[in-house]
């Protein structure tokens, strides 16, 4: 991805509209696009459609990036657990998935929270600074 190409595509929004910008963002750079995948292109399109005061739009962006940071931390943790391979070939993630889930969202009696995301978030909170 070329940041300048992304900005050039966005700059055309007033002339061609948000939908066309989203399509253009996905085209290769040699076709004046930015070579983005559909998810990233559509996220940019959502921001381009944001309405409200500058403060409201900035708050939407803060909320989005806050959520994105949590998702990235979860992905890093899953990768970390997947790379933690045991002698028997199982990984840390296998062990986590194979733990008995509790009915609530706690680690009780050798079980993990029912929602695997809560379990991963708890591990992340315990390992702050140890995950790349």
Secondary structure as GFF3:
##gff-version 3
##sequence-region A 1 132
A	DSSP	alpha_helix	3	11	.	.	.	ID=ss1
A	DSSP	alpha_helix	13	16	.	.	.	ID=ss2
A	DSSP	alpha_helix	18	26	.	.	.	ID=ss3
A	DSSP	three_ten_helix	29	31	.	.	.	ID=ss4
A	DSSP	alpha_helix	38	48	.	.	.	ID=ss5
A	DSSP	alpha_helix	54	82	.	.	.	ID=ss6
A	DSSP	alpha_helix	92	98	.	.	.	ID=ss7
A	DSSP	alpha_helix	116	126	.	.	.	ID=ss8
###
